[in-house]
Amino acid sequence: MPRVDWVLMILPGFIIGASLSAILSGQFHLSWVPGMWEMAFDGYAALRFLPAFFGGIILAFGARWANGCTTGHGVSGTSQLSLSGILFTACFFLAGITTAFVLS
């Protein structure tokens, strides 16, 4: 019989938690394209595709080089209180925040 544990519940938890946070903050809305991307690329799908495509290639290269998925390393590493997992996740978020500021 299947066991219900954190591995099974993590995805619904992410979705419910993020949705609840957005609803409670008054910022919940559905959109196909984030406003920042629409402004930056004037609604052209081909221009939005290029950075996403090359970002995916870089991500895949990094995941292969590190022998695993970046998100999986962050989730499983921090849940095990692994120092490398915690440091990686901090650097991962720092890089994401920096990229968001550069693109905006």
C-alpha positions in Angstrom: 0.0 0.0 0.0 1.4 3.5 -0.9 2.6 5.6 1.9 1.6 9.3 2.2 4.8 11.1 3.2 6.5 14.5 2.4 7.6 13.3 -1.1 4.0 12.8 -2.1 2.7 16.0 -0.5 5.4 18.5 -1.5 3.9 19.5 -4.9 0.3 20.1 -3.6 1.9 21.9 -0.7 3.8 24.3 -3.0 0.7 25.0 -5.1 -1.7 25.5 -2.1 0.9 27.5 -0.1 1.8 29.8 -3.0 -1.9 30.3 -3.9 -2.9 31.0 -0.3 -0.1 33.5 0.0 -1.0 35.3 -3.2 -4.7 35.4 -2.2 -4.0 36.7 1.3 -1.7 39.4 0.0 -4.3 40.5 -2.5 -1.9 39.9 -5.4 -3.5 36.8 -6.9 -4.3 37.0 -10.6 -4.0 34.6 -13.5 -1.9 35.5 -16.6 -0.3 33.7 -19.5 2.7 35.9 -19.7 4.2 37.8 -16.7 4.0 41.6 -17.1 7.7 42.1 -17.0 8.2 39.7 -20.0 5.4 41.3 -21.9 6.9 44.8 -21.5 10.4 43.6 -22.2 9.5 41.8 -25.4 6.5 43.7 -26.6 4.4 40.5 -26.7 6.5 38.7 -29.3 6.5 35.0 -28.5 9.7 34.3 -30.5 11.7 36.9 -28.5 10.4 35.4 -25.2 11.3 31.9 -26.4 15.0 32.7 -27.0 16.0 33.5 -23.4 13.9 30.7 -22.0 15.5 28.3 -24.5 19.0 29.2 -23.7 18.3 29.4 -20.0 17.0 25.8 -20.2 20.2 24.7 -22.0 22.3 26.3 -19.3 20.2 24.7 -16.6 20.4 21.3 -18.2 24.2 21.6 -18.6 24.5 22.6 -14.9 22.2 19.7 -13.8 24.2 17.2 -15.8 27.5 18.6 -14.6 26.4 18.4 -11.0 24.9 14.9 -11.5 21.4 16.0 -10.6 18.6 18.5 -10.8 19.1 21.9 -9.2 15.7 22.0 -7.6 15.9 18.4 -6.4 19.3 19.2 -4.8 17.8 22.2 -3.1 14.7 20.5 -1.8 16.2 17.2 -0.7 19.4 18.8 0.6 17.7 21.4 2.8 15.2 18.9 4.1 18.1 16.7 5.2 19.8 19.8 6.8 22.8 19.2 4.5 25.2 22.1 4.6 25.9 21.8 0.9 22.2 21.7 0.2 21.5 24.8 2.3 24.5 26.7 0.7 23.4 25.7 -2.8 19.8 26.8 -2.2 21.0 30.2 -0.9 23.3 30.7 -3.9 20.5 29.5 -6.2 18.1 32.0 -4.8 20.7 34.8 -4.8 21.4 34.1 -8.5 17.6 34.1 -9.3 17.0 37.4 -7.5 20.0 39.0 -9.1 18.8 37.9 -12.6 15.3 39.2 -11.9 16.8 42.6 -10.9 19.0 42.7 -14.0 16.1 41.8 -16.3 13.6 44.3 -14.8 
